[in-house]
């Protein structure tokens, strides 16, 4: 067995990113602030830190930092009252040691007293089924401490995963052998789901007149510069017949950049 001690992470950069300089801080959030690709049914977990404990307890201090270490830990009977809002709705109200959950949430609040006199409230909030979040939603999480002073009121956000399938917005003939296809979002450009595979496209004639209209085969696919991977140009083996109507079909194997199959 081999072991290696990790270098210490900076507290200011990691744990206390939502510390406002007062008594309370929100730390150890999951999902993390600004994290993306979060599943729609995810739980919300965080810790609310009381950096002083209870100043009514023996050895308590009125402002964090005046006596940072060595005074008594708070007693188990004194709790901080706080609320947690998710996407603007009340998910949790914690008053006098009792959690009350919003209609779409359930979970636990665990009060943990540690030395010096810091107290942590571990919040584990689980969504009720079905998932509340929608594709690519920016979800705000707000934590409010009340009515203690100084009051903490902080908000952070995370972004829900993209589960929206891409679609074809339009297909336009640029000339007799080139068709430009515009997709609704950025597409995969490598792997089995790539939008750059000629075999993923079928162009079939929809009327027999005027002759000699035939089905077309796509021989090459190129990204349109500056499109952000949302548009491609198809090169066909035959020139399109003037007056003929053609139908473009994209194989269901083609996906967007995050793997959603085309609708």
N, C-alpha and C positions, 0 to 999 in steps of 0.2 A: 504494500500500500504506500502511495506517495501523497504527501500533503504539501500545501503551499498557502501561506497566509496572504490574504488580499490586502492591497494598500487601502488605507482608509479613504472613504468617499467624503467629499466636502459637505458638511451639514447644510451650509447656506444654499448650495447648489442642488441638493437632493432632498433632504428631509423637510426643511422648513421653507419651501418655496412659496407657501402661502402664509408665512409668518408676517404679521403686520406690526410687530414691535411691542405688542401689548401682552396680556396675560395668556391668550389662547393662540393655538396654531392648528391648522389642518395638515396632517402628514400622512405618508404612506397610503396614497390613493390608488385604487384599482377599479376601473381603468385610470391610467395616468392622465394628467392634464395634457390636452392636445394629442392624445393617442388616437390613432385612426384604425379602421378595420375592425371595430368592436362588434361582436355578435349581437343581434337584435334582442335576444333574451338575456343579456348579461346581467349579473348581479352588480351592485354598486357597494364597494367596500372602502372604508376610510377610518382614520383615527383622528379624534379630536383630542388634542393635548391641552391639559390645564397645567401651565408651566409653573404656577405657584402652589398648587394644591388649594386648600381653603384657608384664607388669611384669618378666619375666625379660630382656627386650630392653634394650639400652642406652638410658637415659633414661626407662624405664618408671616409673610411680608406683604406690604401694600403694593409694591412695584417690583416686577421680576428684575433681578440683577442687583438689587441693593444688598441682599444676602443670598447669593446664588446657590450655596451648598451648605449642608450641615444642619439645617433646621428640621423640625419634626415633620413627618409625613402626615397627611390629613387623615381624619377618621373616616371609616367606611360609610357613615351615615350622611355625609354632606355631598350632594351631587350638583353638577352643573346642569342647568336647563338649556336645551338647545333644540333646534329644528333643522331638518334636512329636506330640501326641495329638489326634485328631479324633474327636469323639463317643465319648470314652472309650477308643478303641483306638489303639495305637501306629501312627502313620503314617510316622514317620521317626526313625531313630536315627543321629546323626552323631558318629562317634568317630574321632579322629586323622585328620581330613580325609576320611574315607570315609563316604558316605551308605548306609544300609541301609533299604530301604522295606518297609512293611507289605504284606500280601498284596493289599490293595485299593488300593494307591497306587503311583505311579511319578513320577519327575520329576528335578529337578536342584537342587543346592545350589551357589551361586556365592559364593566368598570374594572380597571386594573390599577392598583396603587403600587408605585415603585419608590425607590429611595429618593430622597433629597428635597422635595416632597411631590414630585411630579405625578400626575394622574392621567391615564389614557382611557378614552371611551372608544372601544372597538365597535364600529357599526357594520353589520353585515345585512344588507338590504337585498332581498330577492324579489324579482318580478313575478306577479301572477301571470298565468297563461291566459291568452296567447301573448307573444312578445309585444311590448308597447312601442318599441322604436321602429322607425321606418328606414328604408335604404338611404344611406349617406346623410342622415340627420345629424345636425350638431346639437348635442344634448348638454345643457347646462346643469351643473350640480352646485347648489347654493347651501352653505352652512351658516346658520345664524345662532349666536349665543345670546340668550335673553333670560331674565332682565338684568343680568350682572353687568357691571361696568368695570373696565371698558368693554363694550359689546363687540363681538367679532361678527362680521358679515362679509363673507368672501364667496366668490363664484369662480369655478373653472369649468372647462368644457372638454368633451371627447366626441369623436365622430364615428357613427355607426358604419358597419361594413356596407359595401356596394353589392346589393343583390338584385339590381334592376337589369334585366336582359337588354342587350343592345338591339337596335332595329335599323332598317334602311330608311333614311329620310328621303332620298331621291336618287335616281339614276338617269344620267343625261348623256346623250351621244355628243362627244366633242367633235368627232369627224366620223367617216364611214367605218373605221376600224377601232375606234377608241371610245370606251364608255367610262364616265366618271361616276363612282358610287360614293355617296355621302352617308356615313353612319351617324348614329345619335350620340356616340361617345368614342373615346379612344379605344382602339382595337388591339388585340394581341398581334404581334408582328414576328413571332417565332414560335416554334413548337407545333404540336398537332392542331392547335386552335388558331393558328396564324391566319390573318386575313390576306396574306401575301401568297397563298397557295393557289395556283391557277385552277387546280382541280376542284376547288371549293365553289366554283361559279358555273352555272349552267344558263345559257341564253337560248331560248327556244322561240321559233316563229309561231305566231298565233293565227295567221291567215295564209291561205295557199296562193292567193293572188295579191300583188302581181308576181308572176313567175320571174326568175327562178329563186324565190326566197327559200333559204335553208336555215337550219339551226346553226348557231355559231359556237365555236370552241375558243375558250380563253387560253391564250398561249403564254401570256406574261401579265404580272400584276406589279404595279409600282406605287409607293406612297406618294401622295401629293405633298410637295414641300410646303411647310408652314401650316399644315392642317392639324398638327398635334396628334397624328395617327388616327384621324377620324375620316380620312378620304383616301381612296385609291383609284388609280386609272387602270382599266382592263384593256389589254390589247387582244383583238380577235383574229382568228385565222382567215376569215372571209370578210369582205366588205358587206355592210348592211344594205339590204335592198330598199331603195326609196319607196315609201308608201306602205312598207310591211310593218306590222306591229310585233314587237319582241317582248318576251317576258324574262326577267332576270330572277334566278333563284340562287340563294346562298345556302350552302350546306349547314345543317345544324351543329356540325363540329366546330364551326367558327365561333370564337368567343371574344369578349371584350378584354381589356388589359388585366382584369382581375379574375377572369375565368368564367364569367357568366355566358352561357350559350345564347346565340342570337335567337330572337323570338320569331 
